[in-house]
């Protein structure tokens, strides 16, 4: 499979992992947009939020629970952090395997783009 996140999941491409559970794994982004930039990726390949269904509810919940756990572990909870899911090309998605960006470590502006 050519999906870079599936290749990272399968340990074909190295990454700095910070979390793994039955539903997802998380690793540091190679092109960080904030001092802390971690990607939370489901183990199951799903292209985007446009492709999820009712059977994916547990996995989606696990992604957000993992994001919160990671933010706390990274020391971001008190100052604040952002969870982002880009969907589709115009939404800023560049890797077509659903993932949550955990961003923090500095004041984040709004609107984002």
N, CA, C and O atoms as a GROMACS GRO file, in nm:
protein
  452
    1UNK      N    1   0.085  -0.118   0.000
    1UNK     CA    2   0.000   0.000   0.000
    1UNK      C    3   0.089   0.123   0.000
    1UNK      O    4   0.195   0.123   0.063
    2UNK      N    5   0.049   0.227  -0.068
    2UNK     CA    6   0.132   0.346  -0.080
    2UNK      C    7   0.100   0.453   0.023
    2UNK      O    8   0.166   0.557   0.025
    3UNK      N    9   0.001   0.431   0.109
    3UNK     CA   10  -0.035   0.531   0.210
    3UNK      C   11   0.079   0.544   0.311
    3UNK      O   12   0.118   0.446   0.375
    4UNK      N   13   0.132   0.666   0.325
    4UNK     CA   14   0.245   0.687   0.413
    4UNK      C   15   0.210   0.654   0.559
    4UNK      O   16   0.294   0.602   0.632
    5UNK      N   17   0.088   0.685   0.602
    5UNK     CA   18   0.051   0.656   0.741
    5UNK      C   19   0.035   0.505   0.763
    5UNK      O   20   0.067   0.456   0.872
    6UNK      N   21  -0.012   0.432   0.664
    6UNK     CA   22  -0.019   0.286   0.677
    6UNK      C   23   0.122   0.228   0.682
    6UNK      O   24   0.147   0.131   0.755
    7UNK      N   25   0.213   0.286   0.607
    7UNK     CA   26   0.352   0.239   0.609
    7UNK      C   27   0.418   0.271   0.744
    7UNK      O   28   0.499   0.192   0.793
    8UNK      N   29   0.385   0.386   0.803
    8UNK     CA   30   0.435   0.416   0.938
    8UNK      C   31   0.374   0.319   1.037
    8UNK      O   32   0.444   0.265   1.123
    9UNK      N   33   0.242   0.295   1.027
    9UNK     CA   34   0.173   0.199   1.115
    9UNK      C   35   0.240   0.062   1.109
    9UNK      O   36   0.257  -0.004   1.211
   10UNK      N   37   0.280   0.021   0.988
   10UNK     CA   38   0.341  -0.111   0.969
   10UNK      C   39   0.492  -0.110   0.996
   10UNK      O   40   0.560  -0.210   0.972
   11UNK      N   41   0.544   0.002   1.046
   11UNK     CA   42   0.685   0.018   1.083
   11UNK      C   43   0.777   0.007   0.961
   11UNK      O   44   0.895  -0.027   0.976
   12UNK      N   45   0.726   0.036   0.842
   12UNK     CA   46   0.808   0.040   0.721
   12UNK      C   47   0.880   0.174   0.710
   12UNK      O   48   0.986   0.183   0.646
   13UNK      N   49   0.825   0.276   0.770
   13UNK     CA   50   0.884   0.410   0.772
   13UNK      C   51   0.901   0.446   0.919
   13UNK      O   52   0.806   0.433   0.997
   14UNK      N   53   1.019   0.492   0.957
   14UNK     CA   54   1.040   0.527   1.099
   14UNK      C   55   0.963   0.652   1.139
   14UNK      O   56   0.940   0.741   1.058
   15UNK      N   57   0.925   0.656   1.264
   15UNK     CA   58   0.856   0.771   1.323
   15UNK      C   59   0.885   0.773   1.472
   15UNK      O   60   0.923   0.671   1.530
   16UNK      N   61   0.867   0.889   1.532
   16UNK     CA   62   0.883   0.902   1.677
   16UNK      C   63   0.745   0.889   1.738
   16UNK      O   64   0.668   0.985   1.742
   17UNK      N   65   0.714   0.769   1.787
   17UNK     CA   66   0.583   0.738   1.842
   17UNK      C   67   0.569   0.791   1.984
   17UNK      O   68   0.663   0.784   2.064
   18UNK      N   69   0.451   0.844   2.015
   18UNK     CA   70   0.424   0.893   2.150
   18UNK      C   71   0.305   0.822   2.214
   18UNK      O   72   0.279   0.838   2.333
   19UNK      N   73   0.231   0.744   2.134
   19UNK     CA   74   0.111   0.676   2.186
   19UNK      C   75   0.074   0.564   2.091
   19UNK      O   76   0.092   0.574   1.970
   20UNK      N   77   0.021   0.455   2.149
   20UNK     CA   78  -0.040   0.349   2.069
   20UNK      C   79  -0.140   0.276   2.156
   20UNK      O   80  -0.113   0.248   2.272
   21UNK      N   81  -0.256   0.246   2.098
   21UNK     CA   82  -0.356   0.163   2.163
   21UNK      C   83  -0.421   0.076   2.057
   21UNK      O   84  -0.372   0.070   1.944
   22UNK      N   85  -0.530   0.010   2.091
   22UNK     CA   86  -0.590  -0.084   1.995
   22UNK      C   87  -0.647  -0.015   1.871
   22UNK      O   88  -0.657  -0.077   1.766
   23UNK      N   89  -0.685   0.113   1.883
   23UNK     CA   90  -0.749   0.184   1.772
   23UNK      C   91  -0.655   0.273   1.693
   23UNK      O   92  -0.673   0.292   1.572
   24UNK      N   93  -0.553   0.328   1.760
   24UNK     CA   94  -0.475   0.432   1.692
   24UNK      C   95  -0.331   0.435   1.740
   24UNK      O   96  -0.293   0.369   1.837
   25UNK      N   97  -0.252   0.513   1.669
   25UNK     CA   98  -0.116   0.541   1.709
   25UNK      C   99  -0.090   0.689   1.685
   25UNK      O  100  -0.161   0.754   1.607
   26UNK      N  101   0.010   0.742   1.753
   26UNK     CA  102   0.041   0.884   1.740
   26UNK      C  103   0.192   0.902   1.731
   26UNK      O  104   0.269   0.832   1.798
   27UNK      N  105   0.231   0.997   1.648
   27UNK     CA  106   0.373   1.022   1.628
   27UNK      C  107   0.395   1.170   1.596
   27UNK      O  108   0.303   1.241   1.555
   28UNK      N  109   0.518   1.214   1.616
   28UNK     CA  110   0.552   1.354   1.594
   28UNK      C  111   0.555   1.384   1.444
   28UNK      O  112   0.608   1.306   1.364
   29UNK      N  113   0.497   1.499   1.407
   29UNK     CA  114   0.495   1.541   1.267
   29UNK      C  115   0.637   1.579   1.223
   29UNK      O  116   0.710   1.644   1.298
   30UNK      N  117   0.675   1.538   1.103
   30UNK     CA  118   0.808   1.570   1.051
   30UNK      C  119   0.821   1.716   1.007
   30UNK      O  120   0.932   1.766   0.990
   31UNK      N  121   0.708   1.783   0.987
   31UNK     CA  122   0.706   1.923   0.946
   31UNK      C  123   0.619   2.001   1.044
   31UNK      O  124   0.511   2.048   1.007
   32UNK      N  125   0.664   2.015   1.170
   32UNK     CA  126   0.578   2.072   1.274
   32UNK      C  127   0.538   2.216   1.245
   32UNK      O  128   0.619   2.298   1.199
   33UNK      N  129   0.411   2.246   1.274
   33UNK     CA  130   0.356   2.380   1.257
   33UNK      C  131   0.341   2.451   1.391
   33UNK      O  132   0.289   2.563   1.397
   34UNK      N  133   0.386   2.389   1.497
   34UNK     CA  134   0.384   2.444   1.632
   34UNK      C  135   0.493   2.370   1.710
   34UNK      O  136   0.539   2.265   1.666
   35UNK      N  137   0.534   2.423   1.826
   35UNK     CA  138   0.637   2.353   1.904
   35UNK      C  139   0.601   2.207   1.934
   35UNK      O  140   0.689   2.121   1.938
   36UNK      N  141   0.473   2.181   1.955
   36UNK     CA  142   0.425   2.044   1.971
   36UNK      C  143   0.328   2.018   1.857
   36UNK      O  144   0.225   2.086   1.846
   37UNK      N  145   0.359   1.922   1.772
   37UNK     CA  146   0.271   1.887   1.659
   37UNK      C  147   0.277   1.736   1.644
   37UNK      O  148   0.375   1.679   1.596
   38UNK      N  149   0.170   1.673   1.686
   38UNK     CA  150   0.161   1.527   1.688
   38UNK      C  151   0.041   1.485   1.605
   38UNK      O  152  -0.064   1.549   1.610
   39UNK      N  153   0.057   1.378   1.529
   39UNK     CA  154  -0.050   1.323   1.447
   39UNK      C  155  -0.106   1.199   1.513
   39UNK      O  156  -0.030   1.109   1.550
   40UNK      N  157  -0.238   1.193   1.528
   40UNK     CA  158  -0.306   1.077   1.585
   40UNK      C  159  -0.379   1.011   1.469
   40UNK      O  160  -0.466   1.072   1.407
   41UNK      N  161  -0.344   0.887   1.441
   41UNK     CA  162  -0.385   0.818   1.320
   41UNK      C  163  -0.454   0.686   1.356
   41UNK      O  164  -0.400   0.609   1.435
   42UNK      N  165  -0.572   0.659   1.298
   42UNK     CA  166  -0.631   0.528   1.325
   42UNK      C  167  -0.551   0.417   1.258
   42UNK      O  168  -0.491   0.438   1.152
   43UNK      N  169  -0.550   0.301   1.318
   43UNK     CA  170  -0.482   0.188   1.257
   43UNK      C  171  -0.554   0.141   1.132
   43UNK      O  172  -0.492   0.090   1.038
   44UNK      N  173  -0.685   0.159   1.130
   44UNK     CA  174  -0.766   0.125   1.012
   44UNK      C  175  -0.752   0.237   0.910
   44UNK      O  176  -0.765   0.354   0.944
   45UNK      N  177  -0.727   0.201   0.784
   45UNK     CA  178  -0.716   0.302   0.679
   45UNK      C  179  -0.856   0.352   0.642
   45UNK      O  180  -0.940   0.277   0.593
   46UNK      N  181  -0.876   0.480   0.666
   46UNK     CA  182  -0.997   0.550   0.623
   46UNK      C  183  -0.948   0.680   0.561
   46UNK      O  184  -0.866   0.749   0.621
   47UNK      N  185  -0.996   0.714   0.443
   47UNK     CA  186  -0.945   0.829   0.370
   47UNK      C  187  -0.968   0.960   0.443
   47UNK      O  188  -0.874   1.036   0.464
   48UNK      N  189  -1.091   0.988   0.484
   48UNK     CA  190  -1.121   1.116   0.548
   48UNK      C  191  -1.251   1.106   0.628
   48UNK      O  192  -1.314   1.001   0.631
   49UNK      N  193  -1.289   1.217   0.692
   49UNK     CA  194  -1.416   1.220   0.763
   49UNK      C  195  -1.534   1.196   0.669
   49UNK      O  196  -1.640   1.152   0.713
   50UNK      N  197  -1.516   1.223   0.541
   50UNK     CA  198  -1.622   1.196   0.444
   50UNK      C  199  -1.651   1.047   0.430
   50UNK      O  200  -1.755   1.009   0.376
   51UNK      N  201  -1.560   0.963   0.477
   51UNK     CA  202  -1.570   0.819   0.456
   51UNK      C  203  -1.601   0.740   0.581
   51UNK      O  204  -1.599   0.617   0.578
   52UNK      N  205  -1.630   0.807   0.693
   52UNK     CA  206  -1.662   0.734   0.816
   52UNK      C  207  -1.810   0.704   0.822
   52UNK      O  208  -1.893   0.773   0.762
   53UNK      N  209  -1.843   0.599   0.896
   53UNK     CA  210  -1.982   0.560   0.916
   53UNK      C  211  -2.007   0.529   1.062
   53UNK      O  212  -1.918   0.544   1.145
   54UNK      N  213  -2.128   0.487   1.093
   54UNK     CA  214  -2.163   0.456   1.231
   54UNK      C  215  -2.071   0.353   1.297
   54UNK      O  216  -2.048   0.358   1.418
   55UNK      N  217  -2.018   0.260   1.219
   55UNK     CA  218  -1.929   0.158   1.274
   55UNK      C  219  -1.794   0.216   1.317
   55UNK      O  220  -1.717   0.149   1.386
   56UNK      N  221  -1.765   0.339   1.277
   56UNK     CA  222  -1.638   0.402   1.310
   56UNK      C  223  -1.645   0.490   1.435
   56UNK      O  224  -1.546   0.555   1.470
   57UNK      N  225  -1.759   0.493   1.501
   57UNK     CA  226  -1.777   0.583   1.617
   57UNK      C  227  -1.676   0.555   1.727
   57UNK      O  228  -1.620   0.649   1.783
   58UNK      N  229  -1.651   0.430   1.760
   58UNK     CA  230  -1.555   0.398   1.866
   58UNK      C  231  -1.414   0.444   1.828
   58UNK      O  232  -1.341   0.498   1.912
   59UNK      N  233  -1.377   0.424   1.702
   59UNK     CA  234  -1.245   0.466   1.656
   59UNK      C  235  -1.233   0.618   1.661
   59UNK      O  236  -1.130   0.669   1.705
   60UNK      N  237  -1.336   0.690   1.618
   60UNK     CA  238  -1.331   0.836   1.622
   60UNK      C  239  -1.320   0.887   1.765
   60UNK      O  240  -1.244   0.980   1.793
   61UNK      N  241  -1.394   0.826   1.856
   61UNK     CA  242  -1.383   0.862   1.996
   61UNK      C  243  -1.244   0.834   2.050
   61UNK      O  244  -1.189   0.913   2.127
   62UNK      N  245  -1.187   0.721   2.010
   62UNK     CA  246  -1.052   0.685   2.055
   62UNK      C  247  -0.949   0.786   2.006
   62UNK      O  248  -0.854   0.816   2.078
   63UNK      N  249  -0.966   0.839   1.885
   63UNK     CA  250  -0.873   0.940   1.833
   63UNK      C  251  -0.874   1.065   1.922
   63UNK      O  252  -0.768   1.118   1.956
   64UNK      N  253  -0.994   1.111   1.958
   64UNK     CA  254  -1.003   1.232   2.040
   64UNK      C  255  -0.959   1.207   2.184
   64UNK      O  256  -0.896   1.293   2.245
   65UNK      N  257  -0.991   1.091   2.238
   65UNK     CA  258  -0.942   1.058   2.372
   65UNK      C  259  -0.789   1.051   2.374
   65UNK      O  260  -0.726   1.099   2.468
   66UNK      N  261  -0.731   0.992   2.270
   66UNK     CA  262  -0.585   0.987   2.260
   66UNK      C  263  -0.527   1.127   2.248
   66UNK      O  264  -0.425   1.157   2.309
   67UNK      N  265  -0.591   1.214   2.169
   67UNK     CA  266  -0.543   1.352   2.153
   67UNK      C  267  -0.538   1.422   2.290
   67UNK      O  268  -0.440   1.490   2.320
   68UNK      N  269  -0.641   1.406   2.370
   68UNK     CA  270  -0.643   1.466   2.503
   68UNK      C  271  -0.535   1.410   2.593
   68UNK      O  272  -0.468   1.485   2.665
   69UNK      N  273  -0.518   1.280   2.589
   69UNK     CA  274  -0.414   1.216   2.671
   69UNK      C  275  -0.275   1.266   2.631
   69UNK      O  276  -0.191   1.294   2.716
   70UNK      N  277  -0.253   1.278   2.501
   70UNK     CA  278  -0.124   1.325   2.450
   70UNK      C  279  -0.100   1.471   2.490
   70UNK      O  280   0.009   1.507   2.534
   71UNK      N  281  -0.204   1.553   2.476
   71UNK     CA  282  -0.190   1.695   2.514
   71UNK      C  283  -0.153   1.709   2.661
   71UNK      O  284  -0.068   1.790   2.697
   72UNK      N  285  -0.216   1.629   2.746
   72UNK     CA  286  -0.182   1.633   2.888
   72UNK      C  287  -0.037   1.587   2.910
   72UNK      O  288   0.037   1.649   2.987
   73UNK      N  289   0.002   1.479   2.844
   73UNK     CA  290   0.137   1.425   2.860
   73UNK      C  291   0.243   1.523   2.809
   73UNK      O  292   0.354   1.527   2.861
   74UNK      N  293   0.210   1.602   2.708
   74UNK     CA  294   0.302   1.700   2.651
   74UNK      C  295   0.304   1.830   2.730
   74UNK      O  296   0.381   1.920   2.698
   75UNK      N  297   0.219   1.841   2.833
   75UNK     CA  298   0.214   1.961   2.915
   75UNK      C  299   0.137   2.075   2.852
   75UNK      O  300   0.161   2.192   2.884
   76UNK      N  301   0.044   2.043   2.761
   76UNK     CA  302  -0.031   2.146   2.688
   76UNK      C  303  -0.166   2.180   2.749
   76UNK      O  304  -0.224   2.282   2.714
   77UNK      N  305  -0.215   2.098   2.839
   77UNK     CA  306  -0.353   2.111   2.888
   77UNK      C  307  -0.380   2.246   2.953
   77UNK      O  308  -0.483   2.307   2.927
   78UNK      N  309  -0.289   2.294   3.037
   78UNK     CA  310  -0.313   2.418   3.109
   78UNK      C  311  -0.313   2.540   3.017
   78UNK      O  312  -0.398   2.627   3.029
   79UNK      N  313  -0.218   2.546   2.926
   79UNK     CA  314  -0.206   2.662   2.837
   79UNK      C  315  -0.301   2.659   2.720
   79UNK      O  316  -0.337   2.764   2.666
   80UNK      N  317  -0.343   2.540   2.680
   80UNK     CA  318  -0.434   2.524   2.567
   80UNK      C  319  -0.366   2.461   2.447
   80UNK      O  320  -0.244   2.470   2.430
   81UNK      N  321  -0.446   2.398   2.367
   81UNK     CA  322  -0.398   2.327   2.250
   81UNK      C  323  -0.512   2.315   2.150
   81UNK      O  324  -0.626   2.348   2.181
   82UNK      N  325  -0.481   2.268   2.032
   82UNK     CA  326  -0.582   2.255   1.927
   82UNK      C  327  -0.578   2.116   1.868
   82UNK      O  328  -0.471   2.059   1.847
   83UNK      N  329  -0.696   2.061   1.840
   83UNK     CA  330  -0.712   1.936   1.765
   83UNK      C  331  -0.774   1.973   1.632
   83UNK      O  332  -0.877   2.040   1.628
   84UNK      N  333  -0.712   1.929   1.523
   84UNK     CA  334  -0.757   1.965   1.388
   84UNK      C  335  -0.770   1.838   1.304
   84UNK      O  336  -0.682   1.751   1.307
   85UNK      N  337  -0.881   1.829   1.230
   85UNK     CA  338  -0.898   1.723   1.131
   85UNK      C  339  -0.926   1.792   0.998
   85UNK      O  340  -1.036   1.844   0.977
   86UNK      N  341  -0.828   1.792   0.910
   86UNK     CA  342  -0.846   1.847   0.776
   86UNK      C  343  -0.915   1.742   0.690
   86UNK      O  344  -0.881   1.624   0.695
   87UNK      N  345  -1.012   1.786   0.611
   87UNK     CA  346  -1.088   1.692   0.528
   87UNK      C  347  -1.090   1.740   0.384
   87UNK      O  348  -1.142   1.848   0.354
   88UNK      N  349  -1.033   1.659   0.296
   88UNK     CA  350  -1.030   1.692   0.154
   88UNK      C  351  -0.922   1.793   0.120
   88UNK      O  352  -0.869   1.862   0.207
   89UNK      N  353  -0.890   1.800  -0.009
   89UNK     CA  354  -0.784   1.887  -0.057
   89UNK      C  355  -0.807   2.032  -0.018
   89UNK      O  356  -0.716   2.098   0.034
   90UNK      N  357  -0.928   2.084  -0.041
   90UNK     CA  358  -0.956   2.224  -0.008
   90UNK      C  359  -0.960   2.248   0.143
   90UNK      O  360  -0.948   2.362   0.188
   91UNK      N  361  -0.978   2.143   0.221
   91UNK     CA  362  -0.975   2.154   0.367
   91UNK      C  363  -0.834   2.144   0.424
   91UNK      O  364  -0.816   2.152   0.545
   92UNK      N  365  -0.736   2.128   0.337
   92UNK     CA  366  -0.597   2.122   0.381
   92UNK      C  367  -0.542   1.983   0.403
   92UNK      O  368  -0.429   1.968   0.451
   93UNK      N  369  -0.619   1.880   0.368
   93UNK     CA  370  -0.571   1.743   0.388
   93UNK      C  371  -0.467   1.711   0.282
   93UNK      O  372  -0.493   1.725   0.162
   94UNK      N  373  -0.349   1.668   0.325
   94UNK     CA  374  -0.242   1.634   0.230
   94UNK      C  375  -0.208   1.485   0.232
   94UNK      O  376  -0.152   1.433   0.136
   95UNK      N  377  -0.242   1.416   0.341
   95UNK     CA  378  -0.228   1.270   0.347
   95UNK      C  379  -0.369   1.215   0.362
   95UNK      O  380  -0.440   1.249   0.457
   96UNK      N  381  -0.408   1.131   0.268
   96UNK     CA  382  -0.546   1.085   0.262
   96UNK      C  383  -0.566   0.956   0.342
   96UNK      O  384  -0.599   0.850   0.288
   97UNK      N  385  -0.544   0.972   0.470
   97UNK     CA  386  -0.570   0.874   0.576
   97UNK      C  387  -0.609   0.962   0.694
   97UNK      O  388  -0.528   1.039   0.744
   98UNK      N  389  -0.734   0.951   0.738
   98UNK     CA  390  -0.784   1.040   0.843
   98UNK      C  391  -0.686   1.049   0.959
   98UNK      O  392  -0.626   0.948   0.998
   99UNK      N  393  -0.670   1.170   1.013
   99UNK     CA  394  -0.580   1.189   1.127
   99UNK      C  395  -0.615   1.319   1.198
   99UNK      O  396  -0.673   1.411   1.140
  100UNK      N  397  -0.580   1.323   1.326
  100UNK     CA  398  -0.601   1.440   1.410
  100UNK      C  399  -0.465   1.502   1.438
  100UNK      O  400  -0.373   1.435   1.484
  101UNK      N  401  -0.454   1.632   1.410
  101UNK     CA  402  -0.335   1.707   1.446
  101UNK      C  403  -0.352   1.757   1.590
  101UNK      O  404  -0.455   1.817   1.622
  102UNK      N  405  -0.255   1.734   1.675
  102UNK     CA  406  -0.251   1.791   1.809
  102UNK      C  407  -0.143   1.898   1.804
  102UNK      O  408  -0.025   1.868   1.787
  103UNK      N  409  -0.186   2.024   1.820
  103UNK     CA  410  -0.096   2.138   1.807
  103UNK      C  411  -0.096   2.219   1.936
  103UNK      O  412  -0.201   2.243   1.994
  104UNK      N  413   0.021   2.262   1.980
  104UNK     CA  414   0.029   2.345   2.099
  104UNK      C  415   0.171   2.388   2.127
  104UNK      O  416   0.263   2.361   2.050
  105UNK      N  417   0.186   2.457   2.238
  105UNK     CA  418   0.317   2.505   2.278
  105UNK      C  419   0.340   2.651   2.245
  105UNK      O  420   0.446   2.706   2.275
  106UNK      N  421   0.240   2.715   2.183
  106UNK     CA  422   0.243   2.858   2.155
  106UNK      C  423   0.099   2.904   2.137
  106UNK      O  424   0.008   2.821   2.122
  107UNK      N  425   0.078   3.035   2.139
  107UNK     CA  426  -0.057   3.088   2.112
  107UNK      C  427  -0.090   3.061   1.966
  107UNK      O  428  -0.012   3.093   1.877
  108UNK      N  429  -0.206   3.002   1.942
  108UNK     CA  430  -0.250   2.968   1.808
  108UNK      C  431  -0.355   3.070   1.762
  108UNK      O  432  -0.452   3.095   1.833
  109UNK      N  433  -0.336   3.128   1.647
  109UNK     CA  434  -0.426   3.231   1.596
  109UNK      C  435  -0.553   3.175   1.538
  109UNK      O  436  -0.566   3.054   1.514
  110UNK      N  437  -0.649   3.265   1.516
  110UNK     CA  438  -0.776   3.229   1.453
  110UNK      C  439  -0.822   3.347   1.370
  110UNK      O  440  -0.814   3.459   1.420
  111UNK      N  441  -0.869   3.331   1.249
  111UNK     CA  442  -0.891   3.202   1.183
  111UNK      C  443  -0.760   3.138   1.138
  111UNK      O  444  -0.661   3.208   1.115
  112UNK      N  445  -0.759   3.005   1.126
  112UNK     CA  446  -0.636   2.933   1.100
  112UNK      C  447  -0.585   2.946   0.957
  112UNK      O  448  -0.464   2.934   0.935
  113UNK      N  449  -0.670   2.969   0.860
  113UNK     CA  450  -0.618   2.966   0.723
  113UNK      C  451  -0.681   3.067   0.638
  113UNK      O  452  -0.648   3.077   0.520
   0.00000   0.00000   0.00000
